[in-house]
């Protein structure tokens, strides 16, 4: 089986790739086109069997339209999951804070944190609106309905089962649901000291 996840940043895609990889016993390839992670990348690699690949719609593919690139790339997979997040404010805050935090301490993108505003998030709101728009265009062109962060990570097992059924994925539901349990969210509430 070959599964492709295409998402906006900060939408739970890293957790989803881990859940699918673990419960389906698939190799995971995380952001193969992210030059910031890997230096140089190749865009013409055919995915192997028994793999789940996650990529962000925000990548810039040299000399190609990103949406057209993903339309073609998705044809190499058995299943394509498109993941986004309704709440643009929280999406932008998460990205802005993590980008600031990561600039101070590299490799902190997937650690728990308590949000505090650091700088202006307006540029990140624009960035996320563009990402969401591109993902919606891709969703329409591929005729694949978007899955939403708010549904997958709400703790409602019925919504998780609906997601799995929609994509015709058979896994151990309690094991898969545990990955998506809201207690594992990276953003933590502010602590009150009395």
Beta strands, then each sheet from edge to edge (+ up, - down):
strand 1: 2-7
strand 2: 27-30
strand 3: 51-56
strand 4: 79-84
strand 5: 113-114
strand 6: 146-148
strand 7: 187-188
sheet 1: 2+ 3+ 1+ 4+ 6+
sheet 2: 5+ 7+
end
